[in-house]
Amino acid sequence: STAAASRDEGARWPPSPGEPVGGGRGRAGHARSRNYVSESDVCKLESVPLDFGDYHPLKPITVTESKTKKMSRKGSTSSTSSSSSSSMMDPLSSVLDGTDPLSLFAAAADPVITTATMDNTRKKRDKDDSSAVGSDFEPWSSKRGEILARYTTTEKLSIVSGKATTTGSAVSEKVRTRLEELDDLEEGSQKELLNLTQQDYMNRIEELNQSLKDAWSSDQKVKALKIVIQCSKLLSDTTVIQFYPSKFVLITDILDTFGKLVYERILSMCMDNRVSLSDNFSPESVNDTAKETCLNWFFKIASIRELIPRFYVEAAILKCNKFLSKTGISECLPRLTSMIRGIGDPLVAVYARAYLCRVLLTEMMERCKKLGNNALLLNSVMSAFRAEFIAARSMDFIGMIKECDESGFPKHLLFRSLGLNLALADPPENDRLQILNEAWKVITKLKNPQDYINCAEVWVEYTCRHFKKREVNTVLADIIKHMTPDRAFEDAYPQLQSIIQKVITYIYDFSLLFSVEKFLPFLDMFQKENVRVEVCKCIMESFIKHQQESTKDPVILNALLHICKTMHDSVNALTLEDEKRMLAALINGFIKMVSFGRDFEQQLSFYVEARSMFCNLEPVLVQLIHACVAFCFITIPSLSSIFTRLNLYLHSGQVALANQCLSQADAFFKAAVSLVPEVPKTISIDGKMRPSDAFLLEFLCNFFSTLLVVPDHPEQGVLFLVRGLLNVIQDYTWEDNSDDKVRIYTNVLHLLSAMTQETYIYHVDKVDSNDTLYGGDSKFLAEINKLCETVIAQILDHLKTLGKEETLKRQSQLALYLFNTILAHGDLRNNKLNQLSVNLWNLAQKHGFADTKTMVKTLEYIRRRSKQPEMSHFADLALRLPLQSRT
């Protein structure tokens, strides 16, 4: 019926082929002959050869280095030499001949060599502070930055500040005993600063830190101690609790500074003949003066009456015990630990313990190992320390876990904490299998399903990260065995989802993944629909992300078809459009990756199966239509969007044409022609009603461009598709204030002009278009000229209807549009066509609506064209085209 309709419609156009066009206008359909190749060459940009010489943007830059060498005062004062280097140099430092004047100045100001030696020793000792726990131990410097950035506040803060003291008060200080000075600090020589912002507070702390250094450098050791005591007291205030971690960092910075100053002071007193102590010195090598000074500091601190400053200041100089006794630190730890029990505020107490661990962690660990119930501490260590630190000592931690008393803290939680670290960092390669075996021995014996799955979830990632499918399959089988009884999996969907995510993260070769025997049975545990759909989405996202090549593997296809069917079947009337769009995109991604090569029967069979499976998702049907022309006629009419249908008919026809399926292409194009009358005046776009004219105009222009290369059917007559489409356009009900119909007719003139050329501007490979079929036959050209005449007559009749005052601007625009069309495509050596173009030019300017700049540029273009070969007649035309001002 479609073909019959097209034949009937084609017979009607032109409506009156024998009647003169536009009342004696004559035969105006004369297209100019085109040479597309030469026109393209003329339009190309002129190429200008460039001479770069030796320059190339990727060539290394050569820098000339000039060196000035100082000579003796006699004779010439300097000589200059130049050298070239291909490496990038700093021009400022190159003239210094490798020397830094500031560094030289600093070196000259410090002639004592032993001081430099001490500086190097001090730096070395700072590095050695972490050597006891390994180089992979996270340094405090990186941790403190994170704490300061994370724990901030906008609340107002307060700080207790001591009275300012100056160097001039040194005489009165000598009168009092040092103990009295400390008492004075504690008994009222203080003032409280209120309503400080966080930045003000931090600035004040920094001032105290600098005051400490200044007091120490000016030999006011008691004043330095006062500052440290004052700062330590601030740690008892937890008023602004969210800022306390940052306050702890700021205050302990001051304590660390004080501890280093005291330690280095005593160390400097141990120097013998300008030679410092070795790294592993013994107390016997420390002289009596240094020991006495060290004891003096501990006595001073012991006399501090308040608990918190006494604890913190002693902990700050704890390392100084090395000068007194080999076991000094170990002996002090129990006493300091007991002191913390006297701190009433639990937050203050826990941070005090943290500081104690910070200033010598190794001794604390050794002490805790000797205790029986150390599982809680071990778990805290594995939770807080860097994963690399834990992973490197995995077997040591497993040994400690085995020795733990399970009554206080379950071992499976310890193995979970260890597994979390091993998911982030790799243990030694030789230990990996033993680590898995030791952990799984404990995990598989767990009777409580929740305890079991919480541990198994963590260790699945370790297994996938370091082992192959056999071990992964064993772990999945064990999980199924534990979680299936009593449908325990229903309470563990988050953990099971996490396990699937980890498996597909590490095994993204889907042929390998689906060869894991227990993978699909594992998916069967997801019985709740929304959870099952989420899992299927994760799998499909991984497939689309990692599958680089198309596949026809039956194992992959069957498994993914089942997964996609699960997603599709979840769609119902309540499903949101965004969710439908996401599901359709995932299914389409899968369909695009399926290819059976030249086995078209198998490919078609897959598409047919997919069409039956995914009928509720329109974007999937659109994808299948693009993928398979064979059943487009069955599926396209079922789509709701009319422009989607029109474009799919056009695209399907183009695909059929590209594959030399000419009869199928004709059928698609006829179906598109018959659908145009059904286009409504308005369509819904993003929930809003919009006029459809612009979309129809765009579609018809694309359609006419395709029709240029479509060969005529031997039984349908000349240009049967073009005539049929023109009939539909003529009968379509256009808006009264719309000129789109005339714009389409004007674009049809472009098509008809292109059809008269000896060789068309483009072709479809292996398809003979009408330029080959007709070979410039005069009857064929006569038919085209008739169509041109009729189209121009229709346009001119419409221009007449626009003679009213309110439509004069539209008349001007359309007249100029038709003028430009004739200028580009018409043979203006024809007198009638030449006169028509002059009339259109005058009509465009007649009522003052033409844009003067546009008219001037158009006239300049005509004059330039007149200088080209075979275009001399444009000069006469230019003389007949006057420019009229709006006035």
Secondary structure, DSSP 8 states (H G I E B T S, - for coil): -HHHHHHHHHHHSSS-TTS-TTTT------B----HHHHHHHHS--------TT--TTS---EEEEEEEE--SSS-SEEEEEEEESS---HHHHTTTT--HHHHHHHHT---HHHHHHHHHHHHHHHHTTTTT-TTS--HHHHHHHHHHH----S-EEEEEE----GGGHHHHHHS-HHHHHHHHHTT-EEEEEEE-HHHHHHHHHHHHHHHHHHHHTT-HHHHHHHHHHHHHGGG--SSGGGHHHHHHHHHHHHHHHHHHHHHHHHHHT-BTTB---TT--GGGS-HHHHHHHHHHHHHHHT--SHHHHHHHHHHTGGGGGGT-TTHHHHHHHHHHHHHTT---HHHHHHHHHHHHHH-HHHHHHHHHTSS--HHHHHHHHHHS-HHHHHHTHHHHHHHHHHS-TTTS-HHHHHHHHHHHHTTS---GGGHHHHHHHHHHHHTT--SHHHHHHHHHHHHHHHHHHS-HHHHHHHHHHHHHHHSGGGGGGG-HHHHHHHHHHHHHH---HHHHTTSTTHHHHHTT--SHHHHHHHHHHHHHHHHHH--S-B--HHHHHHHHHHHHHHHHT--TT--HHHHHHHHHHHHHHHHTB--TT-HHHHHHHHHHHHHH-TT-HHHHHHHHHH-STTHHHHGGG-S-HHHHHHHHHHHHHHHHHTT-HHHHHHHHHHHHHHGGG--SEEEETTEEEESHHHHHHHHHHHHHHHTT----TTT-TTHHHHHHHHHHHHS---TT--HHHHHHHHHHHHHHHHTSSS-S---TT---HHHHHTT-HHHHHHHHHHHHHHHHHHHHHHHHT-SGGGHHHHHHHHHHHHHHHHHHB-TTSHHHHHHHHHHHHHHHTTS-S-HHHHHHHHHHHHHHTTSTT-THHHHHHHT-------
